[in-house]
Amino acid sequence: MMEQLSANRSHGGTQGVYTHQSSATGTPMTFSVFVPDHAEGAKLPVLWYLSGLTCTHANVTEKGEFRAACARHGVILIAPDTSPRGDDVPDDEGYDFGKGAGFYVDATQEPWAANFRMRSYIEQELPALIAAEFPAADLARQGITGHSMGGHGALTIALRNPGRFKSVSAFAPIVSPLNCPWGDKALTGYIGADKAAWREYDACALIEDGARLPDLLVDQGEADNFLHEQLKTGLLVLACRKAGIPATIRMQPGYDHSYYFISSFMADHVQWHAERLKA
């Protein structure tokens, strides 16, 4: 059963925060939903936003500056958490593994396998809950975006579920966990040492293996201190070019990895999704 934690008027819509007991993670999970004002019985397209390392639903909800654009274009925005939470949930001392760092995978290794099932949560459980509890949400018109680890999540979820998402974008995504320290730590810990099993969680590998997107929008800050070691945007450029995927990958001079960067281009992304999510 879903419980509403808060509701606030904003930009001609309602920003809500909700919690429910997740069967996928075995824990309570919190998420936010912004619903623009709409005519009774109307159906609105849905945009999923997946957050990055250390984040909860609250980071984008409070700092993303998406509501004006979502209200203007009539788009519902859903922001889940990034991992299970709770005193009984295993954790790691590092910021890049454990709580706040679910990497949108279904873990197979102990002690993570029981709770760290964010792939199932995002791909199956939460969409079913949204369909049941938010009658305005039109799940025949879905887009997905995300930041950093969440950009990785958005890309891989869309690539693994062809046809589900009419639009896909990302902010500073981790494009190839197979080729960066963040990915190496997370996937070794959650999935195990066999790198063949990692490919379904690597956007560039999925594209190499035949997965496709209708098109793609990515913004990446040139002053992002994670760009060269962790994000490696150039690998995605090459993968899309080789596969013939129409991709607008914009390098933004002077921008870093923070929500100052994300909020600067959020309205662009909402509009881009809205154009592709029209009935």
Helices and strands as residue ranges (DSSP letters): E 3-10, E 13-21, E 28-36, E 44-50, H 58-63, H 67-73, E 76-80, H 118-120, I 121-125, H 126-133, E 137-146, H 149-160, E 165-171, G 177-179, H 181-191, G 195-201, H 203-208, E 216-221, I 227-231, H 233-243, E 247-252, H 259-276
